[in-house]
Amino acid sequence: MAKYEVHVGWQSITRTTHTAATFEVDVMPHLARTPEGGPFDAYREALQNLGASYVRFSPWLVYPRVVVPELTQAVGCEGANWNSSLLDPVVDDFMVAVCGPAAAKGVCEHPVGYSVAPQLSTIVPDGHNRTADFPADPWHWVAGHVEHYAASGRALVDSTCNQMARYAARYVGWYTNGGFQDGCGRWHASGLRYNWSLLSVLNEDEYHTPPSGGVAYTQCWDAWRRAIGKVNTNITLIGPEIDKGGGLPGQLAYAHHFMNGSNHDDGRPPRFVSLHFDLEGPPFRTGFFDALDGWLRAVADPLESYRKQLAPQAEFIMNEYIPFNNEWCNHTDGQHPRCHGTAWK
């Protein structure tokens, strides 16, 4: 039998890719040590021991009483009704598990590169108080709850996005700057100074902010950058957090518009451009890898060309890559929001 030797020449490097082992932590009942959730100790131990980088903390829309501190808004005095009593212990447990016991003082006891990457998306953007629509138990989930909150909370009264941005700034101030000043000038002290270097702006066009025209995502992102920069200059925003819900051409156009510095009010392209790739169907179904190859050709490769032209200093982030595994639902009788039309990440 003939023997062949293969020699690979590494002298010509066409592209270098940096990866980080990470995952997403969605706010669930077991994170709050409630009887309705799973084993909290197992979650905390796993989070402490995995050693992941840039862990994505996502307080998502399934539990609005928990994740939205301004679920009831004070008329004429933004932020006066702040109530994060349910979210604070969840954030603290998460930050302590990632960064150690002094996390609230801004100390992270892990090597350089180990960090968190929180996401802020679920808000009350329409100016209405709708707490009567939600179950009294903040951790109780019922079918239709997610859909109702998402559908009824998408109309932005303030088309400049400044109202939303001021809320985002209060949120950041509360968790990273020791508190915030409400719309009437009163200081709300938290004593928290978590070290957040990154923050994702919204999620997957959740509030119908198209890439351009009307209430544009880029316009909202700029408003957040201005408002958050007044309370914390160390945070770099991530966006547009768009998936392929509008099809691959739609995802490409959305991200392309966002990364063009001429579309931003300061004329500067974003530092990071984030994308999602979610594939429906059973895990690793036939065609999964073909679909991924198709995404690379239709979205990633053209965006790389645009990046070289428009934003050579920008970096791409794939912070949702989901092969959809719902088999976990078989052990919960399907009584969990992740078992209804979406995946366990």
C-alpha positions in Angstrom: 0.0 0.0 0.0 1.4 3.4 -1.0 2.1 5.9 1.8 1.5 9.6 1.3 2.9 12.4 3.4 1.0 15.6 3.7 2.8 18.8 4.5 0.9 21.9 5.5 2.5 25.3 5.1 1.4 27.8 7.7 3.4 30.7 6.3 0.4 32.3 4.6 -2.3 33.2 7.2 -5.5 34.4 5.6 -7.6 35.0 8.7 -7.3 34.7 12.5 -10.4 33.8 14.5 -10.6 34.3 18.3 -13.1 32.3 20.2 -14.2 32.1 23.8 -16.0 29.4 25.6 -19.2 31.1 26.9 -22.9 30.5 27.4 -26.1 32.4 28.2 -27.9 32.6 31.6 -31.6 33.4 31.2 -33.4 34.6 34.3 -35.4 31.5 35.5 -37.1 30.6 38.8 -34.2 28.4 40.0 -31.9 31.4 39.8 -34.0 33.0 42.5 -33.9 29.8 44.7 -37.7 29.5 44.4 -39.6 26.2 44.8 -40.9 26.7 41.2 -37.4 26.4 39.8 -34.8 23.7 39.6 -31.8 23.1 41.9 -30.1 26.4 42.6 -27.0 24.9 44.1 -26.3 23.0 40.9 -26.6 26.1 38.8 -24.3 28.1 41.1 -21.7 25.3 41.2 -21.7 25.0 37.4 -21.4 28.7 36.9 -18.5 28.9 39.3 -16.6 25.9 37.9 -17.1 26.3 34.1 -14.6 29.2 33.8 -16.5 30.6 30.8 -15.7 34.1 29.4 -18.2 36.9 28.6 -21.1 35.1 30.2 -24.3 36.5 28.7 -26.8 37.4 31.5 -30.3 37.8 30.0 -33.2 39.0 32.1 -35.8 38.1 29.5 -39.5 38.9 29.0 -41.1 35.8 30.4 -41.0 37.2 34.0 -41.6 40.9 33.7 -42.4 41.4 37.4 -38.9 40.3 38.1 -36.7 41.7 35.3 -38.3 45.1 34.8 -37.7 47.4 37.8 -39.9 50.1 36.4 -42.9 48.0 35.6 -45.1 50.8 37.1 -43.9 54.1 35.9 -44.1 57.4 37.9 -45.8 60.1 35.9 -43.6 63.1 35.5 -40.8 61.6 37.5 -39.0 58.8 35.6 -37.4 56.3 37.9 -39.2 57.3 41.1 -41.0 53.9 41.2 -37.9 51.8 40.8 -38.2 48.4 42.4 -35.5 45.8 41.7 -36.0 43.8 44.8 -36.6 40.6 42.9 -33.9 41.1 40.3 -31.1 42.2 42.7 -30.5 38.9 44.4 -30.6 37.1 41.1 -28.0 39.5 39.7 -25.9 39.2 42.9 -25.8 35.4 42.8 -24.8 35.5 39.2 -22.1 38.1 39.6 -20.7 36.4 42.8 -20.6 33.0 40.9 -18.7 34.6 38.0 -16.5 37.2 39.8 -16.3 36.2 43.4 -17.6 37.5 46.7 -16.4 41.1 46.2 -18.3 41.4 42.9 -20.6 44.2 44.1 -17.5 46.3 44.8 -16.3 46.0 41.2 -13.7 43.2 41.9 -13.5 40.2 39.6 -11.2 37.5 40.8 -10.6 35.8 37.4 -7.9 36.2 34.7 -8.0 38.9 32.2 -10.7 38.2 29.6 -13.0 36.6 32.1 -16.1 38.8 32.3 -19.8 39.1 32.0 -21.7 40.5 29.0 -25.2 41.5 30.3 -28.1 42.0 27.9 -30.8 44.6 28.5 -33.9 44.2 26.3 -37.1 43.7 28.2 -38.5 47.1 29.1 -41.9 48.9 29.3 -41.6 51.0 26.2 -45.1 52.2 25.7 -45.5 54.3 28.9 -48.4 52.2 30.3 -48.8 50.3 33.5 -49.9 46.8 32.7 -49.2 44.9 35.9 -52.8 43.7 36.1 -52.1 41.7 33.0 -49.5 39.5 34.7 -49.9 36.7 37.3 -49.6 37.8 40.9 -46.8 35.3 41.4 -43.8 36.8 39.7 -42.4 33.4 38.9 -45.6 31.9 37.5 -45.6 31.3 33.8 -48.7 30.6 31.8 -49.1 29.9 28.0 -49.6 33.2 26.2 -47.9 35.3 28.8 -44.7 35.7 26.8 -46.6 36.5 23.6 -48.9 39.0 25.4 -46.1 41.0 26.9 -44.0 41.0 23.8 -46.9 42.1 21.6 -48.3 44.7 23.9 -45.0 46.3 24.7 -43.5 47.0 21.3 -44.9 50.5 20.6 -42.4 53.2 21.4 -44.1 56.4 22.3 -40.8 58.3 22.1 -39.6 57.8 18.5 -36.2 59.3 19.4 -35.6 56.4 21.8 -34.4 58.8 24.5 -37.0 57.6 27.0 -35.8 54.1 26.5 -32.2 55.2 26.8 -32.8 57.0 30.0 -34.2 53.8 31.5 -31.2 51.9 30.3 -28.9 54.5 31.9 -30.8 54.1 35.3 -30.4 50.4 35.0 -26.7 50.7 34.4 -26.3 53.3 37.1 -28.1 51.0 39.6 -25.9 48.0 39.0 -22.5 49.7 38.2 -22.5 53.2 39.6 -23.9 52.8 43.1 -27.4 54.1 42.1 -29.1 56.7 39.9 -30.8 60.1 40.0 -34.5 59.9 39.0 -36.3 62.5 36.8 -37.0 64.6 39.8 -33.4 64.8 41.0 -33.7 62.3 43.8 -30.8 59.9 44.3 -31.7 56.2 44.5 -28.8 54.4 46.2 -28.0 50.7 45.4 -24.4 50.5 46.7 -23.7 48.2 43.7 -20.6 48.7 41.5 -20.5 45.6 39.4 -17.7 45.5 36.8 -19.6 45.4 33.5 -17.4 46.1 30.4 -20.0 45.2 27.9 -23.8 45.6 27.5 -26.0 44.2 24.7 -28.6 46.6 23.4 -32.1 45.0 22.9 -32.5 41.6 21.3 -33.6 40.3 17.9 -35.7 43.3 16.9 -37.9 42.7 20.0 -39.4 46.2 19.8 -39.7 46.5 16.0 -36.7 48.8 15.4 -35.8 48.2 11.8 -32.2 48.9 10.5 -33.4 52.2 9.0 -36.6 54.3 8.7 -39.2 54.9 11.4 -37.8 54.0 14.8 -34.4 52.8 13.7 -32.3 50.4 15.8 -29.1 52.4 15.0 -30.8 55.6 16.3 -31.8 53.7 19.5 -28.3 52.3 20.0 -26.8 55.8 19.7 -29.3 57.1 22.2 -28.3 54.4 24.7 -24.6 55.2 24.1 -25.1 58.8 24.9 -27.2 58.2 28.0 -25.2 55.3 29.4 -21.9 57.2 28.8 -23.1 59.8 31.3 -23.1 57.3 34.1 -20.5 54.7 33.1 -17.7 55.4 30.6 -16.3 51.9 30.9 -19.1 50.1 29.2 -18.9 49.2 25.5 -22.3 48.6 23.8 -22.9 45.5 21.7 -25.4 45.3 18.8 -27.5 44.7 16.8 -28.2 41.3 18.3 -30.2 40.3 15.2 -31.2 36.8 14.2 -32.3 35.5 10.8 -35.9 35.9 11.6 -36.3 38.1 8.6 -34.4 35.7 6.5 -30.7 35.8 5.7 -30.9 38.8 3.3 -32.8 40.7 6.1 -30.2 39.9 8.7 -27.4 41.0 6.3 -29.1 44.3 5.6 -29.8 45.0 9.3 -26.2 44.4 10.4 -24.8 46.1 7.3 -26.7 49.3 8.1 -25.7 49.2 11.7 -22.0 48.8 11.1 -21.8 51.8 8.8 -20.4 54.7 10.8 -22.2 57.2 8.6 -25.5 56.0 10.0 -24.5 56.8 13.6 -24.8 60.3 15.1 -21.1 60.5 15.9 -20.0 59.1 12.5 -18.2 56.2 14.1 -18.8 52.5 13.4 -19.6 50.3 16.4 -16.8 48.4 18.2 -18.7 45.1 18.2 -21.2 43.7 15.8 -23.3 40.8 17.2 -25.3 38.2 15.3 -27.4 35.2 16.2 -27.9 31.9 14.4 -30.8 29.7 15.6 -31.8 26.7 13.7 -35.3 25.1 14.2 -35.9 21.4 14.4 -34.4 18.5 16.4 -30.8 18.9 17.5 -28.3 18.3 14.7 -31.1 17.4 12.2 -30.3 16.6 8.6 -29.0 19.7 7.0 -27.9 21.5 10.1 -24.4 21.9 9.0 -25.5 22.7 5.5 -27.6 25.5 6.9 -24.7 26.8 8.9 -22.5 26.8 5.7 -25.3 28.7 3.9 -25.4 31.3 6.7 -21.6 31.8 6.4 -21.9 32.4 2.7 -25.0 34.6 2.8 -24.3 36.7 5.9 -20.8 36.2 7.4 -18.7 36.5 4.3 -20.4 39.6 2.8 -20.3 41.3 6.3 -16.6 40.6 6.5 -16.2 42.4 3.2 -18.3 45.3 4.5 -16.3 45.4 7.7 -13.0 45.8 5.9 -14.5 48.7 4.0 -16.6 50.4 6.6 -15.3 49.4 10.1 -11.9 47.7 10.0 -11.5 48.0 13.8 -14.9 46.3 14.5 -15.2 42.7 15.6 -18.0 40.2 15.1 -19.6 38.4 17.9 -21.8 35.3 17.6 -23.4 35.3 21.0 -26.3 33.0 20.2 -25.6 29.8 18.3 -28.4 27.3 19.0 -28.9 23.9 17.4 -32.3 23.8 19.2 -32.4 21.0 21.7 -35.8 20.7 23.3 -35.3 17.1 24.6 -35.0 18.7 28.1 -38.7 19.4 27.9 -39.5 15.7 27.9 -38.6 15.7 31.6 -40.7 18.7 32.6 -44.0 17.7 31.1 -43.5 20.7 28.8 -44.4 23.1 31.6 -41.8 25.6 30.9 -41.6 28.6 28.5 -38.6 27.2 26.7 -40.7 24.2 25.7 -43.1 26.4 23.7 -41.9 27.4 20.3 -38.3 28.0 21.3 -35.2 26.2 22.5 -33.3 25.5 25.6 -30.0 27.3 25.2 
